[in-house]
Amino acid sequence: MYKSKILGTGSYLPERVVTNADLEKLMETSDEWIQQRTGIRERRFVDEGVGASDLGVKASLRALEQARLSPRDIDFIVFATLSPDYNFPGCGCLLQEKLGMQTVGALDVRNQCCGFVYGLSVADQYVKTGMYRHILVVGAEVHSTGIELNTHGRDVAVIFGDGGGAVVVGWSGNGDGQILSTHLHSEGKYAKKLWLEAPASIYHPRLTEQMLREGKHYPSMDGRYVFRHAVDRFQEVINEALLANNLRIEDVTLLILHQANLRISEAVSQSLGIPAEKVFSNIQKYGNTTAASIPIALDEALKEGKLKPGDIVVLAAFGSGFTWASAVIRW
């Protein structure tokens, strides 16, 4: 079997900055209230007419540039998002067309906050088996057009932001860095603790005026329940990944958690006994960008010089489903 590695990373954030003070004008909230509960100070929102695929294009071009490849070198696309441009077709196909790629396969992954790690696991396996040489894995989200920006929806609305991240996964030559393992889990009995109820094919029609009045087309979350489960599952899946590779927490150079909530990240790092300086966080600037949060954070960590060849980086995510996942990478 071949070994796989990340050949290049890229990210893109919309230019429009939305601060907590801006949200104060739309709902009953405050900068202090938001920061105490989430750690978020600001986030980015797209301009009208910009979709997740557009953010994915810009992040992908930067990842390809870093990998010294062109769109024509890509053999397969994995696109993770919970906010596709349209219900169908998927964003992967839109990305293929916008990048002017050949008729490569395009797979959309719908694992919400865990989407990027799930997508990375797919790319890892395709490369390891020799089926594809270069795979583009993208996580991109446009939340701003799908959240309830008023007092009723503030518990969810203040958390999310827009953004895109991407990596190129390819063959690792001579063992110079590789994806060591990925670990994936789900527990569907908690689906309604964090979900978007409508529109849905289980209903006929899929969306009604009553559903709109009741706000069922906006995401809902049992925040305390999600927080407790996230802290536990993050620890479990990180320890599982370390055990699978005969590593200790002391061996980890950098831990990149899905940027869900700064308080969750702090609780996880304290429970694991990993120093705060080894845990990368940028939720303060961008909010929760679900499938985009890990590739954005990974790209920023590299730009800040936090990783060098041979370092061990652990990625971990938890989100709707419930799903949770981790990956261990030797850089």
SULQUIDA-V229837 format. One record per pair of residues at least 24 apart in sequence whose C-alpha atoms are under 10 Angstrom apart, sorted by sequence separation. I is the first residue (numbers start at 0). J is the second residue. D is the distance in whole Angstrom. If there is no record, write none. Layout:
I_J_D + I_J_D
//
This chain:
17_41_6 + 18_42_6 + 55_79_10 + 83_107_9 + 114_138_7 + 115_139_9 + 138_162_8 + 139_163_4 + 140_164_9 + 194_218_6 + 195_219_6 + 233_257_10 + 248_272_8 + 249_273_7 + 252_276_10 + 253_277_5 + 254_278_5 + 255_279_5 + 256_280_8 + 258_282_6 + 292_316_9 + 306_330_7 + 16_41_7 + 17_42_5 + 18_43_9 + 55_80_10 + 70_95_9 + 75_100_10 + 113_138_10 + 114_139_10 + 138_163_6 + 139_164_6 + 193_218_7 + 194_219_6 + 195_220_9 + 248_273_7 + 249_274_9 + 252_277_6 + 253_278_6 + 254_279_6 + 255_280_7 + 257_282_9 + 258_283_9 + 261_286_9 + 16_42_6 + 17_43_6 + 52_78_9 + 74_100_9 + 75_101_10 + 81_107_10 + 83_109_10 + 112_138_9 + 137_163_7 + 138_164_5 + 139_165_8 + 193_219_6 + 194_220_7 + 248_274_10 + 251_277_8 + 252_278_9 + 253_279_7 + 254_280_9 + 255_281_10 + 260_286_8 + 261_287_10 + 279_305_9 + 290_316_9 + 15_42_8 + 16_43_5 + 17_44_7 + 51_78_10 + 71_98_9 + 73_100_8 + 74_101_8 + 75_102_9 + 76_103_7 + 77_104_9 + 78_105_7 + 79_106_9 + 80_107_7 + 81_108_8 + 82_109_9 + 111_138_10 + 137_164_6 + 138_165_6 + 192_219_8 + 193_220_4 + 194_221_10 + 251_278_10 + 258_285_9 + 259_286_8 + 260_287_7 + 289_316_9 + 15_43_6 + 16_44_7 + 51_79_10 + 52_80_9 + 70_98_6 + 71_99_8 + 72_100_9 + 73_101_8 + 74_102_9 + 75_103_5 + 76_104_6 + 77_105_6 + 78_106_6 + 79_107_6 + 80_108_7 + 81_109_6 + 136_164_9 + 137_165_4 + 138_166_9 + 191_219_8 + 192_220_6 + 193_221_6 + 258_286_7 + 259_287_5 + 277_305_9 + 289_317_10 + 290_318_10 + 13_42_9 + 14_43_7 + 15_44_6 + 16_45_9 + 51_80_8 + 69_98_9 + 70_99_7 + 71_100_5 + 72_101_9 + 74_103_6 + 75_104_5 + 76_105_5 + 77_106_5 + 78_107_5 + 79_108_5 + 80_109_6 + 81_110_7 + 82_111_9 + 105_134_10 + 107_136_10 + 108_137_10 + 111_140_10 + 136_165_6 + 137_166_7 + 191_220_8 + 192_221_5 + 193_222_8 + 258_287_6 + 259_288_8 + 289_318_8 + 12_42_9 + 13_43_6 + 14_44_8 + 15_45_7 + 51_81_9 + 52_82_10 + 70_100_6 + 71_101_6 + 73_103_8 + 74_104_7 + 75_105_6 + 76_106_6 + 77_107_6 + 78_108_6 + 79_109_6 + 80_110_8 + 81_111_5 + 104_134_10 + 105_135_9 + 106_136_10 + 107_137_9 + 108_138_9 + 135_165_7 + 136_166_5 + 137_167_9 + 191_221_9 + 192_222_8 + 229_259_9 + 233_263_9 + 237_267_10 + 257_287_8 + 258_288_7 + 259_289_7 + 289_319_10 + 12_43_7 + 13_44_6 + 14_45_8 + 15_46_7 + 51_82_7 + 52_83_7 + 53_84_9 + 69_100_9 + 70_101_8 + 71_102_10 + 73_104_10 + 74_105_9 + 75_106_8 + 76_107_8 + 77_108_7 + 78_109_9 + 79_110_7 + 80_111_6 + 81_112_8 + 107_138_10 + 135_166_6 + 136_167_6 + 192_223_10 + 193_224_9 + 229_260_10 + 233_264_9 + 257_288_9 + 258_289_7 + 12_44_8 + 13_45_5 + 14_46_9 + 50_82_8 + 51_83_6 + 52_84_7 + 71_103_9 + 79_111_7 + 80_112_8 + 134_166_8 + 135_167_5 + 136_168_7 + 192_224_7 + 193_225_8 + 230_262_10 + 231_263_10 + 234_266_10 + 257_289_7 + 258_290_10 + 12_45_9 + 13_46_8 + 50_83_7 + 51_84_6 + 52_85_10 + 79_112_9 + 80_113_10 + 81_114_8 + 134_167_6 + 135_168_6 + 192_225_7 + 226_259_9 + 230_263_6 + 233_266_10 + 234_267_6 + 238_271_9 + 257_290_8 + 258_291_9 + 259_292_8 + 50_84_5 + 51_85_10 + 79_113_9 + 80_114_7 + 133_167_7 + 134_168_5 + 135_169_9 + 226_260_9 + 229_263_7 + 230_264_8 + 233_267_7 + 234_268_9 + 237_271_9 + 257_291_9 + 258_292_6 + 278_312_10 + 49_84_9 + 50_85_9 + 55_90_9 + 59_94_9 + 79_114_5 + 80_115_8 + 133_168_6 + 134_169_6 + 189_224_10 + 228_263_10 + 229_264_9 + 230_265_9 + 231_266_10 + 232_267_9 + 233_268_10 + 257_292_6 + 258_293_7 + 277_312_10 + 278_313_10 + 13_49_9 + 48_84_10 + 55_91_9 + 78_114_8 + 79_115_6 + 132_168_8 + 133_169_5 + 134_170_10 + 189_225_9 + 226_262_9 + 227_263_9 + 230_266_7 + 231_267_8 + 234_270_8 + 235_271_10 + 256_292_9 + 257_293_5 + 52_89_9 + 53_90_9 + 56_93_9 + 77_114_10 + 78_115_8 + 79_116_9 + 131_168_10 + 132_169_5 + 133_170_7 + 226_263_7 + 229_266_10 + 230_267_6 + 234_271_7 + 255_292_9 + 256_293_7 + 257_294_9 + 258_295_10 + 52_90_6 + 55_93_10 + 56_94_6 + 60_98_8 + 77_115_9 + 79_117_8 + 131_169_8 + 132_170_6 + 225_263_10 + 229_267_9 + 230_268_9 + 233_271_10 + 255_293_7 + 257_295_10 + 258_296_8 + 51_90_7 + 52_91_8 + 55_94_7 + 56_95_9 + 59_98_9 + 79_118_7 + 131_170_9 + 132_171_10 + 189_228_10 + 227_266_10 + 231_270_9 + 255_294_9 + 257_296_9 + 50_90_9 + 52_92_9 + 53_93_9 + 54_94_10 + 56_96_10 + 77_117_10 + 78_118_7 + 79_119_10 + 129_169_10 + 226_266_10 + 230_270_9 + 256_296_9 + 13_54_8 + 52_93_6 + 53_94_8 + 56_97_7 + 57_98_9 + 77_118_6 + 78_119_10 + 129_170_9 + 255_296_7 + 256_297_10 + 11_53_10 + 12_54_8 + 51_93_10 + 52_94_6 + 55_97_10 + 56_98_7 + 76_118_9 + 77_119_8 + 126_168_8 + 127_169_9 + 255_297_7 + 11_54_6 + 51_94_9 + 52_95_10 + 55_98_10 + 94_137_10 + 125_168_10 + 126_169_6 + 127_170_8 + 254_297_10 + 10_54_8 + 11_55_8 + 53_97_8 + 77_121_8 + 91_135_10 + 125_169_9 + 126_170_7 + 127_171_9 + 253_297_10 + 10_55_8 + 11_56_9 + 12_57_9 + 52_97_8 + 77_122_7 + 91_136_10 + 122_167_9 + 123_168_7 + 126_171_9 + 255_300_9 + 9_55_9 + 10_56_10 + 11_57_6 + 12_58_9 + 76_122_9 + 91_137_9 + 122_168_7 + 123_169_8 + 10_57_7 + 11_58_5 + 75_122_8 + 90_137_10 + 119_166_9 + 122_169_8 + 123_170_9 + 253_300_9 + 9_57_8 + 10_58_4 + 11_59_9 + 119_167_10 + 184_232_9 + 9_58_5 + 10_59_7 + 11_60_10 + 90_139_9 + 115_164_9 + 119_168_8 + 8_58_8 + 9_59_6 + 10_60_9 + 11_61_8 + 75_125_9 + 115_165_9 + 8_59_8 + 9_60_7 + 10_61_7 + 115_166_10 + 127_178_10 + 7_59_9 + 8_60_9 + 9_61_5 + 10_62_8 + 184_236_9 + 253_305_8 + 8_61_7 + 9_62_4 + 183_236_8 + 252_305_8 + 253_306_8 + 7_61_8 + 8_62_4 + 9_63_8 + 123_177_9 + 182_236_7 + 252_306_8 + 7_62_5 + 8_63_8 + 9_64_8 + 75_130_10 + 123_178_7 + 181_236_10 + 182_237_9 + 252_307_9 + 6_62_8 + 7_63_6 + 8_64_9 + 9_65_8 + 74_130_9 + 75_131_7 + 83_139_9 + 84_140_9 + 123_179_9 + 124_180_10 + 5_62_10 + 6_63_9 + 7_64_8 + 8_65_7 + 9_66_10 + 74_131_6 + 75_132_9 + 76_133_9 + 77_134_7 + 78_135_8 + 79_136_8 + 80_137_8 + 81_138_9 + 82_139_8 + 83_140_8 + 84_141_9 + 123_180_9 + 124_181_10 + 182_239_8 + 252_309_9 + 253_310_8 + 254_311_9 + 255_312_7 + 256_313_8 + 257_314_8 + 258_315_10 + 259_316_9 + 7_65_5 + 8_66_8 + 73_131_9 + 74_132_7 + 75_133_7 + 76_134_6 + 77_135_6 + 78_136_6 + 79_137_6 + 80_138_6 + 81_139_8 + 82_140_6 + 83_141_8 + 120_178_9 + 123_181_9 + 181_239_10 + 182_240_7 + 252_310_6 + 253_311_7 + 254_312_6 + 255_313_6 + 256_314_6 + 257_315_6 + 258_316_8 + 259_317_8 + 6_65_8 + 7_66_4 + 73_132_8 + 74_133_6 + 75_134_5 + 76_135_5 + 77_136_5 + 78_137_5 + 79_138_5 + 80_139_6 + 81_140_7 + 82_141_6 + 119_178_9 + 181_240_7 + 251_310_8 + 252_311_5 + 253_312_5 + 254_313_5 + 255_314_5 + 256_315_5 + 257_316_5 + 258_317_10 + 259_318_8 + 6_66_5 + 7_67_8 + 72_132_9 + 73_133_5 + 74_134_6 + 75_135_6 + 76_136_6 + 77_137_6 + 78_138_6 + 79_139_7 + 80_140_6 + 81_141_9 + 82_142_7 + 120_180_8 + 121_181_9 + 180_240_7 + 250_310_9 + 251_311_5 + 252_312_6 + 253_313_6 + 254_314_6 + 255_315_7 + 256_316_6 + 257_317_7 + 5_66_9 + 6_67_9 + 7_68_9 + 72_133_7 + 73_134_6 + 74_135_8 + 75_136_9 + 76_137_8 + 77_138_9 + 78_139_8 + 79_140_9 + 80_141_9 + 81_142_9 + 82_143_10 + 120_181_6 + 156_217_9 + 179_240_9 + 180_241_9 + 182_243_9 + 250_311_7 + 251_312_6 + 252_313_8 + 253_314_9 + 254_315_8 + 255_316_9 + 256_317_9 + 257_318_9 + 6_68_9 + 71_133_10 + 72_134_9 + 73_135_7 + 82_144_9 + 119_181_8 + 120_182_8 + 152_214_9 + 155_217_9 + 156_218_9 + 181_243_10 + 250_312_9 + 251_313_7 + 70_133_10 + 72_135_10 + 82_145_8 + 120_183_9 + 151_214_10 + 155_218_7 + 156_219_10 + 180_243_8 + 117_181_8 + 155_219_7 + 179_243_9 + 180_244_8 + 68_133_9 + 70_135_9 + 116_181_8 + 117_182_9 + 152_217_8 + 154_219_9 + 155_220_7 + 179_244_7 + 246_311_9 + 248_313_10 + 116_182_9 + 117_183_7 + 152_218_9 + 154_220_8 + 155_221_10 + 257_323_10 + 116_183_8 + 117_184_10 + 147_214_8 + 152_219_8 + 154_221_10 + 155_222_9 + 257_324_10 + 146_214_10 + 154_222_8 + 257_325_10 + 147_216_9 + 256_325_9 + 113_183_9 + 146_216_9 + 147_217_6 + 255_325_10 + 113_184_10 + 145_216_8 + 146_217_6 + 147_218_8 + 255_326_10 + 63_135_9 + 145_217_6 + 146_218_7 + 241_313_9 + 62_135_9 + 145_218_8 + 146_219_10 + 240_313_8 + 254_327_10 + 62_136_10 + 240_314_10 + 62_137_10 + 110_185_10 + 240_315_10 + 59_135_7 + 237_313_7 + 251_327_9 + 59_136_8 + 237_314_8 + 251_328_10 + 252_329_10 + 59_137_7 + 236_314_10 + 237_315_7 + 251_329_10 + 252_330_10 + 58_137_8 + 59_138_10 + 82_161_10 + 236_315_7 + 237_316_9 + 58_138_9 + 236_316_9 + 55_136_10 + 56_137_9 + 58_139_9 + 234_315_9 + 236_317_9 + 246_327_10 + 55_137_6 + 233_315_7 + 54_137_10 + 55_138_7 + 56_139_9 + 80_163_10 + 111_194_10 + 232_315_10 + 233_316_7 + 244_327_8 + 54_138_9 + 55_139_6 + 232_316_9 + 233_317_7 + 240_324_9 + 241_325_10 + 243_327_9 + 52_137_9 + 54_139_6 + 55_140_9 + 79_164_10 + 232_317_7 + 239_324_10 + 240_325_7 + 241_326_9 + 52_138_9 + 53_139_9 + 54_140_8 + 79_165_10 + 231_317_10 + 232_318_10 + 239_325_9 + 240_326_7 + 241_327_8 + 51_138_9 + 52_139_7 + 53_140_10 + 54_141_8 + 78_165_9 + 229_316_9 + 230_317_9 + 236_323_7 + 237_324_8 + 238_325_9 + 239_326_10 + 240_327_7 + 51_139_5 + 52_140_8 + 53_141_10 + 77_165_10 + 229_317_6 + 235_323_9 + 236_324_6 + 237_325_6 + 50_139_9 + 51_140_5 + 52_141_9 + 228_317_9 + 229_318_8 + 232_321_10 + 235_324_10 + 236_325_6 + 237_326_8 + 50_140_8 + 51_141_6 + 228_318_10 + 232_322_9 + 233_323_7 + 235_325_10 + 236_326_9 + 237_327_9 + 50_141_6 + 51_142_9 + 76_167_10 + 226_317_10 + 232_323_7 + 233_324_8 + 49_141_8 + 50_142_10 + 225_317_9 + 226_318_10 + 229_321_9 + 232_324_9 + 233_325_8 + 225_318_8 + 228_321_9 + 229_322_10 + 50_144_10 + 73_167_8 + 225_319_9 + 229_323_8 + 45_140_10 + 49_144_10 + 73_168_10 + 74_169_10 + 45_141_7 + 73_169_9 + 225_321_9 + 44_141_8 + 45_142_9 + 46_143_9 + 47_144_9 + 43_141_10 + 44_142_8 + 45_143_7 + 46_144_10 + 43_142_10 + 44_143_6 + 45_144_9 + 68_167_9 + 220_319_9 + 43_143_9 + 44_144_9 + 66_166_9 + 159_259_9 + 42_143_10 + 65_166_9 + 66_167_7 + 158_259_8 + 62_164_8 + 63_165_9 + 65_167_9 + 66_168_9 + 158_260_8 + 61_164_9 + 62_165_6 + 63_166_8 + 64_167_10 + 66_169_10 + 58_162_9 + 59_163_9 + 61_165_8 + 62_166_6 + 63_167_7 + 58_163_6 + 59_164_7 + 60_165_9 + 61_166_9 + 62_167_6 + 57_163_8 + 58_164_5 + 59_165_5 + 60_166_10 + 54_161_9 + 55_162_8 + 56_163_9 + 57_164_9 + 58_165_6 + 59_166_7 + 54_162_6 + 55_163_5 + 56_164_9 + 57_165_9 + 58_166_8 + 59_167_8 + 53_162_10 + 54_163_5 + 55_164_7 + 56_165_9 + 51_161_8 + 53_163_9 + 54_164_8 + 55_165_7 + 50_161_10 + 51_162_8 + 52_163_9 + 54_165_10 + 51_163_7 + 5_119_9 + 42_157_9 + 44_159_9 + 45_160_9 + 41_157_9 + 42_158_8 + 43_159_9 + 44_160_6 + 45_161_7 + 40_157_10 + 41_158_9 + 42_159_7 + 43_160_5 + 44_161_5 + 45_162_8 + 4_122_10 + 5_123_9 + 36_154_10 + 39_157_8 + 40_158_10 + 41_159_10 + 42_160_5 + 43_161_5 + 44_162_8 + 3_122_9 + 4_123_8 + 39_158_7 + 41_160_9 + 42_161_7 + 43_162_7 + 3_123_6 + 33_153_10 + 37_157_9 + 38_158_9 + 39_159_9 + 42_162_9 + 2_123_8 + 3_124_8 + 26_147_10 + 28_149_9 + 33_154_9 + 37_158_7 + 1_123_10 + 2_124_9 + 3_125_9 + 4_126_9 + 26_148_7 + 27_149_8 + 28_150_8 + 36_158_10 + 160_282_9 + 1_124_9 + 3_126_6 + 4_127_10 + 25_148_6 + 26_149_5 + 27_150_5 + 34_157_10 + 159_282_10 + 162_285_8 + 0_124_10 + 1_125_10 + 2_126_7 + 3_127_6 + 25_149_6 + 26_150_4 + 27_151_9 + 33_157_7 + 158_282_9 + 160_284_9 + 161_285_8 + 162_286_10 + 164_288_10 + 194_318_10 + 195_319_10 + 1_126_7 + 2_127_5 + 3_128_10 + 24_149_9 + 25_150_8 + 26_151_8 + 28_153_8 + 33_158_8 + 160_285_6 + 161_286_8 + 162_287_9 + 163_288_8 + 193_318_8 + 194_319_6 + 0_126_9 + 1_127_4 + 2_128_9 + 3_129_10 + 22_148_8 + 23_149_9 + 26_152_9 + 27_153_8 + 28_154_9 + 159_285_8 + 160_286_5 + 161_287_8 + 162_288_6 + 163_289_10 + 164_290_8 + 165_291_8 + 193_319_5 + 194_320_8 + 0_127_5 + 1_128_6 + 2_129_9 + 6_133_9 + 8_135_10 + 10_137_9 + 12_139_10 + 22_149_9 + 23_150_10 + 26_153_7 + 158_285_9 + 159_286_5 + 160_287_6 + 161_288_6 + 162_289_9 + 163_290_8 + 164_291_5 + 192_319_8 + 193_320_7 + 194_321_10 + 0_128_6 + 1_129_6 + 5_133_10 + 6_134_10 + 7_135_10 + 8_136_10 + 9_137_9 + 10_138_9 + 11_139_9 + 13_141_10 + 22_150_10 + 25_153_9 + 158_286_6 + 159_287_5 + 160_288_5 + 161_289_9 + 162_290_9 + 163_291_5 + 164_292_7 + 165_293_9 + 166_294_7 + 190_318_10 + 191_319_9 + 192_320_9 + 193_321_8 + 0_129_7 + 1_130_10 + 3_132_9 + 4_133_10 + 5_134_10 + 8_137_10 + 10_139_9 + 28_157_9 + 157_286_8 + 158_287_6 + 159_288_6 + 160_289_9 + 162_291_6 + 163_292_8 + 164_293_8 + 165_294_6 + 166_295_10 + 190_319_7 + 191_320_8 + 192_321_8 + 3_133_10 + 5_135_10 + 26_156_10 + 157_287_9 + 158_288_9 + 159_289_8 + 161_291_8 + 162_292_8 + 163_293_10 + 164_294_5 + 165_295_8 + 189_319_8 + 190_320_5 + 191_321_9 + 1_132_10 + 5_136_10 + 22_153_9 + 26_157_10 + 160_291_10 + 161_292_9 + 163_294_8 + 164_295_5 + 166_297_9 + 189_320_7 + 190_321_6 + 160_292_10 + 163_295_7 + 164_296_8 + 165_297_9 + 166_298_9 + 176_308_7 + 177_309_9 + 179_311_10 + 181_313_10 + 183_315_10 + 185_317_9 + 187_319_9 + 188_320_8 + 189_321_6 + 190_322_9 + 162_295_8 + 164_297_9 + 165_298_8 + 175_308_8 + 176_309_7 + 178_311_10 + 180_313_10 + 181_314_9 + 182_315_9 + 183_316_10 + 184_317_9 + 185_318_9 + 186_319_9 + 187_320_5 + 188_321_8 + 189_322_10 + 22_156_9 + 23_157_10 + 164_298_8 + 175_309_8 + 176_310_9 + 177_311_10 + 178_312_10 + 179_313_10 + 181_315_10 + 185_319_9 + 186_320_6 + 187_321_6 + 22_157_8 + 176_311_9 + 185_320_6 + 186_321_5 + 187_322_8 + 184_320_10 + 185_321_6 + 186_322_6 + 184_321_8 + 185_322_4 + 186_323_9 + 19_157_8 + 184_322_6 + 185_323_6 + 18_157_10 + 183_322_8 + 184_323_5 + 185_324_9 + 183_323_6 + 184_324_6 + 116_257_10 + 182_323_8 + 183_324_4 + 184_325_9 + 115_257_9 + 182_324_5 + 183_325_7 + 17_160_9 + 181_324_7 + 182_325_5 + 183_326_9 + 16_160_10 + 113_257_8 + 181_325_6 + 182_326_6 + 112_257_7 + 142_287_9 + 180_325_8 + 181_326_4 + 182_327_9 + 15_161_10 + 112_258_9 + 142_288_8 + 180_326_6 + 181_327_7 + 13_160_10 + 112_259_8 + 140_287_10 + 141_288_8 + 142_289_9 + 179_326_8 + 180_327_5 + 181_328_9 + 12_160_9 + 13_161_7 + 140_288_6 + 141_289_10 + 178_326_7 + 179_327_5 + 180_328_7 + 12_161_7 + 13_162_7 + 139_288_8 + 140_289_7 + 178_327_6 + 179_328_5 + 180_329_10 + 11_161_9 + 12_162_5 + 13_163_9 + 138_288_9 + 139_289_8 + 140_290_7 + 141_291_10 + 177_327_9 + 178_328_4 + 179_329_7 + 11_162_6 + 12_163_6 + 138_289_8 + 139_290_6 + 140_291_6 + 177_328_6 + 178_329_6 + 179_330_10 + 10_162_8 + 11_163_5 + 12_164_9 + 138_290_5 + 139_291_5 + 140_292_9 + 176_328_7 + 177_329_5 + 178_330_8 + 10_163_6 + 11_164_6 + 137_290_8 + 138_291_4 + 139_292_8 + 176_329_5 + 177_330_6 + 9_163_8 + 10_164_4 + 11_165_9 + 137_291_8 + 138_292_8 + 175_329_8 + 176_330_5 + 9_164_6 + 10_165_6 + 138_293_8 + 139_294_9 + 174_329_9 + 175_330_8 + 8_164_8 + 9_165_5 + 10_166_9 + 138_294_7 + 139_295_9 + 8_165_6 + 9_166_6 + 137_294_8 + 138_295_9 + 7_165_8 + 8_166_4 + 9_167_9 + 136_294_9 + 7_166_5 + 8_167_7 + 6_166_7 + 7_167_5 + 8_168_9 + 5_166_7 + 6_167_5 + 7_168_8 + 4_166_10 + 5_167_6 + 6_168_6 + 7_169_9 + 4_167_8 + 5_168_5 + 6_169_6 + 4_168_6 + 5_169_6 + 6_170_8 + 3_168_7 + 4_169_6 + 5_170_9 + 6_171_8 + 3_169_5 + 4_170_6 + 5_171_8 + 2_169_8 + 3_170_5 + 4_171_5 + 1_169_10 + 2_170_6 + 3_171_5 + 4_172_9 + 1_170_7 + 2_171_5 + 3_172_9 + 1_171_7 + 2_172_8 + 4_174_9 + 6_176_9 + 1_172_9 + 2_173_9 + 3_174_9 + 4_175_8 + 5_176_8 + 6_177_10 + 2_174_7 + 3_175_10 + 4_176_6 + 5_177_7 + 118_290_10 + 1_174_10 + 2_175_10 + 3_176_8 + 4_177_4 + 5_178_8 + 117_290_10 + 2_176_9 + 3_177_5 + 4_178_5 + 115_289_9 + 116_290_8 + 2_177_6 + 3_178_6 + 4_179_9 + 112_287_9 + 114_289_8 + 115_290_5 + 2_178_8 + 3_179_8 + 112_288_8 + 113_289_8 + 114_290_5 + 115_291_7 + 2_179_9 + 111_288_10 + 112_289_4 + 113_290_6 + 114_291_8 + 115_292_9 + 116_293_8 + 111_289_6 + 112_290_5 + 113_291_10 + 115_293_7 + 116_294_9 + 110_289_9 + 111_290_6 + 112_291_8 + 113_292_10 + 114_293_10 + 115_294_7 + 110_290_8 + 111_291_10 + 112_292_8 + 113_293_9 + 109_290_9 + 112_293_9 + 108_290_10 + 116_314_8 + 115_314_10 + 116_315_7 + 117_316_10 + 115_315_10 + 116_316_7 + 115_316_9 + 113_315_8 + 114_316_9 + 112_315_10 + 113_316_5 + 114_317_10 + 112_316_6 + 113_317_6 + 114_318_9 + 120_324_10 + 111_316_10 + 112_317_6 + 113_318_6 + 117_322_10 + 120_325_9 + 111_317_9 + 112_318_5 + 113_319_8 + 117_323_9 + 119_325_10 + 120_326_8 + 82_289_10 + 110_317_10 + 111_318_6 + 112_319_7 + 113_320_9 + 116_323_9 + 117_324_7 + 119_326_8 + 80_288_10 + 81_289_8 + 82_290_10 + 110_318_8 + 111_319_6 + 112_320_9 + 113_321_9 + 114_322_9 + 116_324_6 + 117_325_9 + 80_289_8 + 81_290_8 + 110_319_7 + 111_320_8 + 112_321_10 + 113_322_7 + 114_323_10 + 115_324_9 + 116_325_7 + 117_326_9 + 79_289_9 + 80_290_6 + 110_320_8 + 111_321_10 + 112_322_8 + 113_323_6 + 114_324_9 + 116_326_7 + 79_290_6 + 80_291_8 + 110_321_9 + 111_322_8 + 112_323_8 + 113_324_6 + 78_290_9 + 79_291_8 + 110_322_7 + 112_324_10 + 113_325_9 + 110_323_9 + 39_259_10 + 38_259_10 + 39_260_8 + 37_259_8 + 38_260_7 + 39_261_8 + 37_260_5 + 38_261_5 + 36_260_8 + 37_261_5 + 38_262_7 + 36_261_8 + 37_262_6 + 38_263_10 + 34_260_10 + 35_261_9 + 36_262_7 + 37_263_8 + 34_261_9 + 35_262_8 + 36_263_10 + 34_262_10 + 58_291_10 + 55_291_9 + 58_294_9 + 62_298_9 + 54_291_10 + 58_295_9 + 61_298_10 + 42_282_8 + 51_291_10 + 58_298_10 + 41_282_8 + 42_283_8 + 43_284_8 + 44_285_9 + 39_281_9 + 40_282_8 + 41_283_6 + 42_284_6 + 43_285_6 + 38_281_10 + 39_282_6 + 40_283_5 + 41_284_5 + 42_285_4 + 43_286_8 + 38_282_7 + 39_283_4 + 40_284_6 + 41_285_6 + 42_286_5 + 37_282_9 + 38_283_6 + 39_284_7 + 40_285_8 + 41_286_7 + 42_287_8 + 43_288_9 + 37_283_8 + 38_284_9 + 39_285_8 + 40_286_8 + 42_288_9 + 39_286_6 + 38_286_9 + 39_287_9 + 34_283_8 + 37_286_9 + 37_287_10 + 18_284_9 + 17_284_10 + 18_285_10 + 16_284_9 + 17_285_9 + 16_285_9 + 13_285_10 + 12_285_8 + 12_291_10 + 11_291_10 + 10_291_9 + 10_292_10 + 12_295_9 + 10_294_7 + 11_295_8 + 9_294_8 + 10_295_5 + 8_294_7 + 9_295_7 + 10_296_9 + 8_295_8 + 9_296_10 + 10_297_9 + 11_298_10 + 9_297_9 + 10_298_6 + 8_297_7 + 9_298_6 + 10_299_8 + 8_298_5 + 9_299_9 + 7_298_9 + 8_299_9 + 9_301_10 + 8_301_8 + 9_302_10 + 8_302_10 + 5_328_9 + 4_328_8 + 5_329_10 + 6_330_10 + 3_328_10 + 4_329_8 + 5_330_8 + 4_330_8
//
